[in-house]
Amino acid sequence: MESISFNYDASLVTLSILVAFFSSFVALDISSRLAAASGPNQLRWIISGAAVMGLGIWAMHFIAMLAFHLSVAVSYNLPLVFLSIIPALVSSGIAFYLISTPAATRLHLFSGAFFIGMGAIAMHYLGMASMDLGADISYDPILYLLSVGMAFATSIVALSRLFYLREMQGFHWKKAASAALMSMGIAGFHYTAMEAAIFSPTIHHVSKGVALEDGKSIGYGIGTGILIILLLALGSIRIDKKLLAQREESERKFQTVIESAHDAIIVADQFGTIVHWNHGAKMIFGYEKEEVLGLDIEMIVPGRFKNVLPKGIQGYHLSKIEDVAGKIIEVTGVRKNGDEFPLEMSLSTWQTDEGTFFSSIIRDVTERKQSEEKINSLVYLDPLTGLPNRRLFHERLDQALNEAAEKENIFSLLYLDLDHFKLINDTFGHSIGDQLLVEATERLQRHATQEDLIARLGGDEFILLLPHAGRKKAANLARGLLKSFEEPFHFNGEEMFVSLSIGISRYPEDGKDQETLIKNADLALYRTKDIGRNGFHFHTSEMNEIVIRKSKLASSLRTGLENGEFVILYQPQIDLKTEKIIGVEALVRWNHPKLGTISPAEFIPLAEETGSIIPIGEYVLRKACQQSKAWQDAGLPPFRVAINISARQFTQTNLAETVKSALEESGLSPQYLELELTESIIQGSKSSIATMQELKKMGIHLSIDDFGTGYSSLSYLKLFPIDSLKIDQYFTRNIQVDSKDAALVDTIIRMGHNLNLNVIAEGVETAEQLDFLKSRLCDQAQGYYFNKPLPAEEISKIYCQKKSEYALS
């Protein structure tokens, strides 16, 4: 039997090597794409690389089989032919999986090469087994082992080239040389293995395979098809590279923008792990990028807020419901040094193949918050005391009214005023007054709870809002406040006693709106002041009547003067040694046509408030001077007429001119005019001395009225040109019932005499009071015991009566 001979088709051999080269080159290109990919993209490139390289190796092998021509007929077992593709694909998949790892050791390289070589050998010998021909195939041992060695060597070379050239982008001679080396190794393995085959003819062989009539055409078809696939794959790689380059360019631009931003831009994955940290984040939080990448995003918030951000991120990841995405929220952040600060955060999310990511744009709003607080302080807080001002109080009161109306709550308002605060300002100066307000605020705050609201309305006026406070709670707080002011204030080494006056209104009993509640608390405050200050009163309906009456009286004061409703009465002043009349005090009275006689205690304070006291005081001055001169012209012995000067009159710059004018108009000699000044008028005023000296130069007699009721130092007794002291009637009336008042009267008399001052006691009503004053050598007295205030004609009768109770001098 003739031996079987064989030869090769040179064109198909060349085509097979060309297919091996292109598949190797494309595989190297895919390896570079694989190095830049991650997640699902990485798996896609592993599969693509396995398909390209596996199909390329198989196609090279099959074309090479078709290039092998035997002298006997050959058919193929197609199932085995296609089954031989699987080892090529699996071994190529192993190769690309290994190069997808960040680093490969020698163990990885050799173990991978072993499996890849085994796959190549399996592919080849499955292909050989698919040949159905009238011959038995055996193998030359030496060439067989050589082919196996070449398979493993080629696998090591291919795997190392795929790994070490994976970072190389685009065409490079190293890549082309490596592809050529890989293709020569693959071709060398195949053709060496073919050379190892020994074909022994068999007798009576029946072919069961599929005969390929035109193997050359099939080879060219497969080669052309595979090359087209490789070219498409290469084109796809080039497109992907271009897209990647564009994306990287965009990312670089994006990174430039991000890194130049002053705001912190932080990106976290769906598990809350920080994956990006820009320069702005470093400047705001103090961490370098390397310190935070891979850490949990909860590190940027204080410990008490731990798990808030991660839970929110995981909640969105599971539900896809965006609670805060796209919104700006304000939270508290914490810096590396532990300092907490307010921050403003804007969140957004996006989906990628790698999962869900969350970006946070964070801005440090510390300065803005400080500015807002400063503006709020200017708008809503009193700059001196730091208390809420009128504006903020009205806003809080409005909230309290709405809540009370909705929940049927009750609350109380306490309107407070420091007694005689103006006197303190005038005496000690506004700086001391400001210090007093600050310390008074501290005392008020000590008695208020966190729930209460204290506000300064202006000047020395404060108001307290007591939520859920009825009459009992409001009264208890008022008592506590009054008690706290029993302790003296200390300024510049001096003690100063200041009391409080408080008015209280309640919701809803005293009003259901702001204006009514505040007005009624104010009415209650003025009621407290009217009856002596240093106390508190609740609002009552009678107070409204008082206000209505005061309003009527205030509006009638000027018209009353114009209509002649004011009259002047005169109360005699008695010399206690001779019991003779030595002068009179002019006292104004108001006979209202509808309301009857109005007490001076009621209308004088009103006149002071409204300013009507100035024309009324001038009217009394001129009428009294005219009357005194009329008495003298009628033949009565000349005596002094005393006239009270109000605080507002005294502070006028033209008081001396007014007095001089009144004297000149009436013709009365200045020595018969006495002006009575209260302590509050003259103390603390630098202009007081000049005004008094000017009056004294005119020859006018000056006296201090209501002596002992003021708060100032006694030093003015030696500084001011005073002639007389008038003891207030309060002390005189209590001589017999209060030993302290008796001692005080005795002290005033002694002090006056020691200073060469005349002393006159007001309010003498009993013989016992008169005896006490005589025993203490008081100079003069006046009161109902002698005479009540009388019309001018009655004074004339007293002087004209020969048998008067008081003899004329």
C-alpha positions in Angstrom: 0.0 0.0 0.0 1.3 3.4 -1.0 2.3 5.8 1.8 0.3 9.1 2.4 2.1 12.3 1.3 1.1 15.9 2.2 2.0 19.5 1.3 0.8 23.0 2.2 -1.0 25.7 0.3 1.4 28.7 0.7 -1.4 31.3 0.4 -3.5 29.7 3.1 -0.4 29.4 5.3 0.2 33.0 4.9 -3.4 33.9 5.5 -3.3 31.8 8.8 -0.3 33.7 10.0 -1.9 37.0 9.1 -5.0 36.1 11.0 -2.8 35.1 14.0 -1.0 38.5 13.8 -4.1 40.6 13.6 -5.9 38.7 16.3 -2.8 39.1 18.6 -2.6 42.8 17.8 -6.3 43.3 18.5 -6.0 41.3 21.7 -3.2 43.6 22.8 -5.4 46.7 22.0 -8.2 45.1 24.0 -5.8 44.6 26.9 -5.1 48.4 27.0 -8.9 49.0 27.1 -9.2 46.4 29.9 -6.6 48.2 32.0 -8.7 51.4 31.9 -12.0 49.7 32.6 -13.7 48.7 35.8 -16.9 47.0 37.0 -19.3 45.9 34.2 -17.1 47.5 31.6 -14.2 45.4 32.6 -16.3 42.2 32.3 -17.4 43.4 28.8 -13.8 43.8 27.7 -12.8 40.4 29.1 -15.5 38.7 27.1 -14.6 40.8 24.0 -10.9 39.9 24.3 -11.7 36.2 24.9 -13.9 36.2 21.8 -11.5 38.1 19.5 -8.4 36.2 20.6 -10.1 32.8 20.9 -11.8 33.1 17.5 -8.6 34.4 15.9 -6.5 31.5 17.2 -9.1 29.0 16.2 -9.5 30.6 12.7 -5.7 30.5 12.3 -5.7 26.8 13.3 -8.6 25.9 11.0 -7.2 27.8 8.0 -3.9 26.1 8.6 -5.7 22.7 8.6 -7.3 23.6 5.3 -3.8 24.6 4.0 -2.7 21.0 4.8 -3.2 18.8 1.7 -3.0 15.0 2.0 -2.8 12.5 -0.8 -6.0 10.9 0.5 -9.5 12.2 0.7 -10.2 14.1 3.9 -13.6 15.0 5.5 -14.4 16.7 8.8 -16.5 15.9 11.8 -18.1 19.3 12.1 -19.3 18.9 15.7 -15.7 18.3 16.8 -14.6 21.2 14.6 -16.9 23.6 16.4 -16.2 22.0 19.8 -12.5 22.9 19.3 -13.5 26.6 19.5 -14.4 26.2 23.2 -10.8 25.5 24.5 -9.6 28.6 22.5 -12.3 30.8 24.0 -11.8 29.5 27.6 -8.0 29.8 27.5 -8.3 33.3 26.0 -10.8 34.2 28.7 -8.4 33.0 31.4 -5.7 35.2 29.8 -7.8 38.3 29.8 -9.1 37.7 33.3 -5.5 37.5 34.6 -4.4 40.7 33.0 -7.5 42.5 34.5 -6.0 42.1 37.9 -3.9 45.1 39.2 -0.7 43.0 39.5 0.4 39.5 38.4 3.0 37.4 40.2 5.2 34.8 38.5 2.9 32.2 40.0 -0.1 33.9 38.3 1.9 34.1 35.0 3.0 30.4 34.9 -0.3 29.0 36.2 -2.2 31.1 33.7 0.2 30.0 30.9 -0.4 26.4 31.9 -4.2 26.7 31.4 -3.8 28.7 28.2 -1.3 26.2 26.8 -3.6 23.3 27.7 -6.5 25.1 26.0 -4.4 25.6 22.8 -3.3 22.0 22.8 -6.8 20.8 23.4 -8.1 23.0 20.5 -5.4 21.7 18.2 -5.8 18.0 18.9 -9.6 18.3 18.9 -9.2 19.8 15.4 -6.9 16.9 14.4 -9.5 14.5 15.8 -12.2 16.1 13.7 -10.3 14.9 10.5 -12.0 11.8 9.0 -9.6 10.1 6.5 -8.4 6.7 5.4 -5.4 6.7 7.7 -4.5 6.3 11.4 -2.8 9.3 13.0 0.2 8.8 15.3 2.7 11.4 16.5 6.4 11.7 16.6 7.2 11.9 20.3 10.0 14.4 20.0 8.0 16.8 17.7 5.0 16.2 19.9 6.8 17.3 23.0 8.3 20.2 21.1 4.9 21.4 20.1 3.6 21.1 23.6 6.6 23.1 24.9 6.0 25.7 22.2 2.3 25.9 23.3 3.3 26.7 26.8 6.2 29.0 25.8 3.8 30.9 23.4 1.2 31.1 26.3 3.8 32.7 28.6 4.9 35.1 25.9 1.4 36.0 25.0 0.2 36.4 28.6 3.3 38.5 29.6 2.9 40.8 26.5 -0.8 41.2 27.2 0.0 42.2 30.8 3.0 44.4 30.4 1.7 46.3 27.3 -1.8 46.9 28.6 -0.9 50.5 29.6 0.2 51.3 26.1 -2.4 53.3 24.2 -2.7 53.4 20.3 -0.2 52.0 17.8 3.3 51.3 18.9 6.2 49.3 17.4 6.4 47.3 20.7 2.8 46.3 20.3 3.3 45.4 16.6 6.5 43.4 17.5 4.7 41.6 20.3 1.8 40.8 18.0 4.3 39.4 15.5 6.0 37.4 18.2 2.7 36.0 19.5 1.5 35.1 16.0 4.8 33.4 15.1 4.6 31.4 18.4 1.0 30.4 17.7 1.9 29.4 14.1 5.0 27.7 15.2 3.1 25.6 17.7 0.5 24.6 15.1 2.8 23.7 12.3 5.2 21.9 14.6 2.3 19.8 15.9 1.3 19.1 12.3 4.8 18.0 11.6 4.6 15.6 14.5 1.6 13.8 12.9 2.3 10.5 11.2 -0.5 9.2 8.8 -0.7 5.4 8.3 -3.2 4.2 5.5 -6.0 1.9 6.5 -8.0 -0.5 4.3 -11.7 -0.3 3.6 -12.2 3.1 5.4 -15.7 4.5 5.2 -15.9 8.3 5.6 -18.5 9.6 8.0 -17.5 13.3 7.9 -18.3 16.2 5.7 -16.1 16.6 2.8 -15.0 20.1 2.0 -14.9 20.2 -1.8 -13.1 23.6 -2.1 -11.0 23.9 1.1 -9.1 26.8 -0.3 -12.2 28.9 -0.9 -13.5 28.0 2.6 -10.2 29.0 4.1 -10.2 32.3 2.3 -13.8 32.8 3.4 -13.1 32.1 7.0 -9.9 34.2 6.9 -11.7 37.1 5.3 -14.6 36.8 7.8 -12.3 36.7 10.8 -10.3 39.6 9.5 -13.4 41.6 9.0 -14.4 40.8 12.6 -11.0 41.8 13.8 -11.1 45.0 11.8 -14.6 45.7 13.3 -13.3 45.0 16.7 -10.3 47.2 16.1 -12.6 50.0 14.9 -14.7 49.5 18.0 -11.6 49.8 20.1 -10.5 52.9 18.3 -14.0 54.5 18.7 -14.0 53.5 22.4 -10.5 55.1 22.8 -11.8 58.3 21.1 -14.8 58.4 23.4 -12.6 57.7 26.3 -10.2 60.4 25.3 -13.1 62.8 24.9 -14.5 61.7 28.3 -11.1 62.1 29.9 -10.7 65.5 28.4 -14.1 66.5 29.7 -13.2 64.9 33.1 -10.0 66.9 33.2 -11.9 70.1 32.4 -14.5 69.1 35.0 -11.8 68.3 37.5 -10.1 71.7 36.9 -13.5 73.4 37.6 -14.0 71.2 40.7 -10.6 71.8 42.0 -10.7 75.5 41.5 -14.1 75.8 43.3 -14.0 77.3 46.8 -16.9 75.2 47.8 -16.3 71.6 49.0 -17.3 69.0 46.4 -17.5 65.5 47.8 -18.6 62.4 46.0 -19.7 59.2 47.8 -20.8 55.8 46.5 -24.0 54.1 47.5 -22.4 52.8 50.7 -21.4 56.3 51.8 -17.7 55.8 51.0 -15.9 58.9 49.9 -14.6 58.5 46.4 -13.8 62.1 45.5 -12.5 65.1 47.6 -11.7 68.4 46.0 -9.4 71.2 47.2 -12.3 73.2 48.5 -13.2 70.3 50.8 -9.6 70.3 52.1 -9.8 74.0 52.8 -13.1 73.8 54.6 -12.7 70.5 56.6 -8.9 70.5 56.9 -8.3 66.9 55.6 -6.0 66.0 52.7 -7.6 63.9 49.9 -5.4 60.9 50.8 -6.7 61.0 54.4 -10.4 60.7 53.5 -10.7 58.6 50.3 -12.3 55.3 51.2 -13.6 56.6 54.5 -17.3 57.0 55.4 -18.9 60.4 54.6 -20.3 60.5 58.2 -16.8 61.8 59.2 -17.8 65.4 58.1 -20.6 65.7 60.6 -20.5 65.7 64.5 -20.8 62.5 66.4 -24.4 63.1 67.4 -25.3 63.1 63.7 -23.5 59.8 62.9 -25.4 57.5 60.5 -27.6 60.3 59.4 -25.9 60.8 56.0 -25.2 57.0 55.4 -28.7 56.1 56.2 -30.1 58.7 53.9 -27.8 57.5 51.1 -28.8 53.9 51.6 -32.4 54.8 51.9 -32.3 56.5 48.5 -30.3 53.6 47.0 -33.0 51.1 48.1 -36.2 53.2 47.5 -35.0 55.6 44.8 -37.1 58.3 46.5 -35.2 61.6 46.6 -35.9 63.4 49.8 -33.2 66.0 49.7 -31.6 65.6 46.2 -31.6 68.8 44.3 -32.4 70.8 47.5 -30.3 73.0 49.7 -30.2 72.0 53.3 -28.4 73.5 56.3 -26.6 71.1 58.7 -23.7 71.2 61.2 -20.3 70.1 60.0 -17.1 69.3 61.9 -13.5 70.1 60.9 -10.5 68.0 61.4 -9.6 69.9 64.6 -13.1 69.2 66.0 -14.6 72.6 65.5 -18.2 72.6 64.5 -19.6 75.0 62.0 -22.8 75.6 60.0 -22.7 74.5 56.4 -25.0 74.6 53.4 -25.3 71.4 51.4 -26.7 70.7 48.0 -27.1 67.0 47.1 -27.5 65.3 43.7 -27.4 61.6 42.5 -26.6 59.8 39.3 -26.5 56.2 38.1 -23.6 54.5 36.4 -22.7 50.9 35.5 -20.8 50.9 38.8 -23.8 51.8 40.9 -25.3 55.0 42.4 -23.2 58.0 43.4 -24.0 61.0 45.5 -22.3 64.4 45.1 -22.4 67.0 47.8 -21.6 70.7 47.1 -20.9 72.1 50.5 -20.4 75.8 51.5 -19.2 77.1 54.8 -21.8 79.6 55.9 -20.2 80.7 59.1 -19.7 84.3 58.0 -23.2 84.5 56.6 -24.6 83.2 59.8 -22.6 85.6 61.8 -23.8 88.4 59.5 -27.4 87.3 59.8 -27.0 87.2 63.6 -25.5 90.6 63.6 -28.4 91.9 61.4 -30.9 90.2 63.6 -29.3 91.7 66.6 -29.6 95.2 65.1 -33.1 94.6 64.0 -34.5 92.5 66.9 -32.2 93.2 69.9 -31.7 96.2 72.1 -28.1 97.2 71.7 -27.6 98.2 75.3 -29.1 95.3 77.2 -29.2 92.6 74.6 -32.9 92.0 75.3 -35.5 91.6 72.5 -36.6 95.0 71.4 -40.1 96.3 70.6 -40.2 94.8 67.2 -39.3 91.3 68.3 -41.6 91.5 71.3 -44.5 92.3 69.0 -43.7 89.3 66.8 -43.5 87.0 69.8 -46.6 88.4 71.3 -48.4 87.8 68.0 -47.3 84.2 68.1 -48.5 83.8 71.7 -51.9 85.3 70.8 -52.3 82.8 67.9 -51.3 79.9 70.0 -53.5 81.0 72.9 -56.5 81.4 70.6 -55.9 78.0 69.1 -55.2 76.1 72.3 -57.3 78.2 74.6 -54.2 79.1 76.7 -53.8 82.0 79.1 -50.9 84.3 79.6 -49.9 87.6 81.3 -48.1 90.8 80.4 -46.0 92.7 83.0 -45.3 96.3 82.1 -42.3 97.6 84.1 -40.9 101.0 84.7 -37.9 102.1 86.8 -39.0 104.7 89.3 -37.3 108.2 89.1 -35.0 107.0 86.3 -34.9 110.4 84.7 -33.8 111.8 88.0 -30.9 109.4 88.0 -29.9 110.3 84.5 -30.0 114.0 85.3 -28.1 113.6 88.5 -25.4 111.1 87.6 -25.3 111.2 83.8 -26.4 108.9 81.1 -23.5 106.5 81.4 -24.5 105.7 84.9 -28.1 105.4 83.7 -27.0 102.9 81.1 -25.1 100.9 83.6 -28.2 100.9 85.8 -30.4 99.6 82.9 -27.9 96.8 82.3 -27.8 95.7 85.9 -31.6 96.0 86.2 -31.9 93.7 83.2 -29.7 91.1 84.9 -32.0 91.2 87.9 -35.1 90.8 85.7 -33.5 87.8 83.9 -32.6 86.1 87.2 -36.4 85.9 88.0 -37.6 84.9 84.6 -37.7 81.4 83.2 -36.5 80.2 79.8 -40.1 80.2 78.7 -40.6 83.9 79.6 -39.8 86.7 77.3 -38.3 90.0 78.6 -38.1 92.9 76.2 -37.0 96.5 76.5 -39.5 98.8 74.9 -37.3 101.9 75.3 -35.9 104.2 78.0 -36.5 102.5 81.4 -39.6 100.6 80.2 -39.6 96.8 80.1 -42.2 94.3 79.4 -42.5 90.6 80.3 -44.5 88.0 78.5 -45.4 85.1 80.8 -46.9 82.1 78.9 -49.5 80.0 80.7 -49.4 82.4 83.6 -52.6 83.4 85.4 -53.1 85.9 88.2 -51.3 84.0 90.9 -48.1 83.2 88.9 -48.0 86.8 87.6 -48.4 88.2 91.1 -45.7 86.0 92.5 -43.2 87.0 89.8 -44.1 90.7 90.4 -43.4 90.3 94.1 -40.1 88.6 93.3 -39.0 91.4 91.0 -39.9 94.1 93.5 -38.0 92.3 96.2 -34.9 92.0 93.9 -34.9 95.7 93.6 -34.7 96.2 97.4 -31.0 95.6 97.2 -29.0 98.8 96.3 -27.1 99.3 93.1 -23.5 100.3 93.4 -21.9 102.9 91.1 -18.6 104.6 91.7 -18.6 103.6 95.4 -22.1 105.0 96.0 -25.3 103.1 96.8 -28.3 103.8 94.8 -31.8 102.5 95.6 -34.2 102.2 92.6 -37.7 100.7 92.8 -40.0 99.3 90.2 -43.6 100.0 89.2 -45.4 97.2 87.5 -48.7 96.9 85.7 -50.2 93.6 84.7 -52.8 92.6 82.1 -54.0 89.1 81.3 -55.2 87.2 78.2 -58.0 86.9 77.4 -59.5 88.7 80.4 -57.9 92.1 79.7 -57.8 91.9 75.9 -57.5 89.6 72.9 -55.2 91.7 70.7 -51.8 93.2 71.1 -52.8 96.8 71.4 -55.5 96.2 74.0 -53.3 94.0 76.2 -50.3 96.4 76.1 -52.5 99.4 76.7 -54.2 97.9 79.7 -50.9 96.8 81.2 -49.7 100.3 80.7 -52.8 101.6 82.5 -52.1 99.3 85.4 -48.5 100.6 85.5 -49.7 104.2 85.7 -52.1 103.3 88.4 -49.2 101.9 90.4 -47.3 105.2 89.9 -50.3 107.3 90.8 -50.6 105.7 94.2 -46.9 105.8 95.2 -44.8 103.6 92.9 -42.8 100.6 94.1 -45.6 98.1 93.6 -47.8 96.3 91.1 -51.4 96.4 90.0 -53.6 94.3 87.8 -55.6 96.0 85.2 -59.3 96.7 86.1 -62.2 98.2 84.2 -62.1 101.2 86.5 -58.7 102.1 85.2 -60.2 102.7 81.8 -62.5 105.2 83.4 -59.6 106.9 85.1 -57.8 107.2 81.7 -60.9 108.6 80.1 -61.1 111.2 82.9 -57.4 112.0 82.5 -57.8 112.4 78.8 -60.7 114.8 79.3 -58.8 116.8 81.9 -55.7 116.9 79.7 -57.6 118.3 76.8 -59.4 120.8 79.0 -56.3 122.3 80.7 -55.5 125.0 78.1 -59.2 125.9 77.5 -59.7 126.0 81.2 -57.0 128.7 81.5 -58.4 130.7 78.7 -61.9 130.5 80.2 -60.8 131.7 83.6 -61.6 128.4 85.3 -58.4 128.5 87.4 -58.4 130.5 90.7 -55.7 131.3 93.2 -56.2 130.7 96.9 -53.8 131.8 99.6 -52.8 130.0 102.8 -51.3 132.1 105.6 -47.9 131.3 107.0 -47.5 131.9 110.8 -44.5 133.0 112.8 -44.4 130.5 115.7 -42.8 132.9 118.1 -45.3 135.8 117.6 -48.1 133.7 116.1 -48.5 136.5 113.5 -49.1 136.1 109.8 -45.8 136.8 108.0 -46.7 135.7 104.5 -49.0 133.5 102.3 -48.5 130.7 99.8 -50.4 131.0 96.5 -52.1 127.8 95.6 -53.9 127.3 92.2 -57.3 125.6 92.0 -59.4 124.4 89.1 -63.1 124.8 89.0 -64.2 122.7 86.0 -67.6 123.7 84.7 -68.8 120.1 84.3 -66.5 118.0 86.6 -66.5 120.5 89.5 -63.5 121.3 91.6 -60.4 119.3 90.4 -57.7 118.5 93.0 -54.2 119.9 92.3 -52.9 116.4 93.0 -54.9 115.3 90.0 -54.3 118.1 87.5 -50.8 119.3 88.3 -49.1 116.0 87.2 -51.2 116.1 84.0 -50.2 119.7 83.4 -46.5 118.6 83.9 -46.9 115.8 81.3 -48.7 117.9 78.7 -46.6 121.1 79.2 -49.6 123.1 80.3 -47.9 123.7 83.6 -45.8 126.5 81.9 -48.7 128.8 81.0 -50.5 127.9 84.3 -47.4 128.6 86.3 -46.9 131.9 84.6 -50.5 132.8 85.2 -50.2 132.1 88.9 -46.9 134.1 89.1 -48.4 137.2 87.5 -51.7 137.0 89.4 -50.0 136.4 92.8 -47.7 139.4 92.2 -50.6 141.6 91.2 -52.6 140.5 94.2 -49.7 141.1 96.6 -49.3 144.6 95.2 -53.1 145.1 95.4 -53.0 144.2 99.2 -50.2 146.7 99.8 -52.1 149.4 97.8 -55.2 148.6 100.0 -53.2 149.5 103.1 -52.2 146.0 104.3 -48.8 145.7 105.7 -46.4 144.2 103.1 -45.6 140.5 103.4 -44.2 137.8 101.1 -46.2 135.7 98.7 -44.8 132.3 98.0 -45.2 130.7 94.6 -44.4 127.1 93.6 -42.2 126.7 90.6 -42.5 123.5 88.6 -39.6 121.5 87.2 -40.5 122.5 83.6 -40.7 126.1 84.5 -37.4 126.1 86.2 -35.6 124.5 83.3 -36.8 127.2 81.0 -33.9 129.4 79.9 -36.1 132.5 80.3 -37.4 131.9 83.9 -35.5 134.9 85.3 -36.9 137.1 82.5 -40.5 135.8 83.2 -40.2 136.6 86.9 -38.7 140.0 86.2 -41.5 140.8 83.8 -44.2 139.7 86.3 -42.6 141.9 89.0 -42.4 144.9 86.7 -46.0 144.6 85.5 -47.4 144.3 89.0 -45.0 146.9 90.6 -44.2 144.4 93.4 -40.8 144.7 95.1 -38.7 141.5 94.7 -38.3 141.2 98.4 -41.9 140.3 98.8 -41.8 137.4 96.3 -40.7 133.9 97.4 -40.2 131.1 94.9 -40.5 127.5 96.2 -38.3 125.0 94.4 -38.4 121.2 94.9 -35.2 119.2 95.5 -35.8 117.3 92.2 -35.7 120.7 90.3 -32.3 121.8 91.4 -30.2 118.7 92.1 -27.7 117.6 89.4 -28.3 120.5 87.1 -25.3 122.8 86.5 -27.6 125.5 85.3 -29.5 125.5 88.6 -26.8 127.5 90.4 -26.7 130.2 87.7 -30.5 130.5 87.6 -30.8 130.7 91.4 -28.0 133.2 91.7 -29.7 135.4 89.0 -33.0 135.2 90.9 -31.2 135.9 94.2 -29.5 139.0 92.8 -32.9 140.3 92.0 -33.8 140.2 95.7 -36.2 137.3 95.5 -36.5 134.9 98.5 -35.8 131.2 97.6 -36.9 128.2 99.5 -36.7 124.4 99.1 -40.2 122.8 99.1 -41.0 119.3 100.4 -37.6 119.0 101.9 -36.6 115.4 102.8 -38.4 113.6 100.0 -35.6 113.8 97.4 -32.6 111.5 96.8 -29.8 113.9 96.2 -26.8 114.8 98.3 -27.2 117.6 101.0 -24.3 119.4 99.5 -26.6 121.7 97.6 -27.7 123.3 100.8 -24.3 125.1 101.0 -23.9 125.6 97.3 -27.2 127.2 96.4 -28.4 130.6 97.7 -31.3 129.2 99.7 -33.2 131.2 102.4 -35.7 128.6 103.7 -36.4 124.9 104.1 -40.0 123.7 104.0 -40.6 120.4 105.9 -43.0 118.2 103.9 -46.5 117.7 105.4 -46.0 113.9 105.4 -43.4 114.2 108.2 -45.4 116.8 110.1 -48.6 114.8 110.2 -46.7 111.7 111.6 -44.9 113.6 114.4 -47.1 112.1 117.1 -47.4 108.6 115.7 -43.9 107.8 114.3 -40.8 108.5 116.4 -38.6 108.3 113.3 -40.6 111.1 111.6 -40.4 113.1 114.8 -36.6 112.6 114.9 -36.3 113.5 111.2 -38.3 116.8 111.7 -36.1 117.6 114.7 -33.0 117.0 112.6 -34.2 119.1 109.7 -34.9 122.0 112.1 -31.5 121.8 113.7 -29.7 121.5 110.4 -31.5 124.5 109.0 -30.7 126.6 112.0 -27.0 125.5 111.8 -27.0 126.7 108.2 -28.7 129.9 109.1 -31.8 128.9 107.1 -35.4 129.7 108.0 -37.5 126.5 108.6 -41.2 126.3 107.9 -43.4 123.2 108.5 -46.3 122.4 106.3 -49.5 120.5 107.1 -50.0 121.5 110.8 -53.4 120.3 111.8 -53.3 119.8 115.6 -52.3 121.6 118.7 -50.0 118.7 119.6 -48.1 119.1 116.3 -47.8 122.9 116.9 -46.5 122.3 120.5 -43.9 119.9 119.1 -42.7 122.3 116.5 -42.5 125.2 119.0 -40.5 123.0 121.4 -38.0 122.3 118.6 -37.8 126.1 117.8 -39.3 125.7 114.3 -39.5 129.2 112.8 -42.8 129.1 110.9 -45.8 126.9 110.0 -48.8 126.6 107.9 -51.8 124.3 107.8 -55.5 123.8 108.5 -54.9 124.3 112.2 -54.4 128.0 111.4 -56.2 128.5 108.1 -57.1 126.6 105.0 -56.3 128.2 101.6 -58.5 131.3 101.3 -59.6 133.6 98.5 -57.8 137.0 98.3 -60.6 138.9 99.9 -60.6 136.6 103.0 -56.9 137.4 103.5 -57.8 141.1 103.5 -60.5 140.5 106.1 -58.1 138.7 108.4 -55.8 141.6 108.3 -58.5 144.1 108.7 -60.2 142.4 111.7 -59.0 144.2 114.8 -59.8 141.2 116.9 -58.3 138.7 114.7 -57.0 135.5 116.1 -53.6 136.6 114.9 -52.5 140.1 115.7 -50.8 142.2 113.0 -47.2 143.0 113.4 
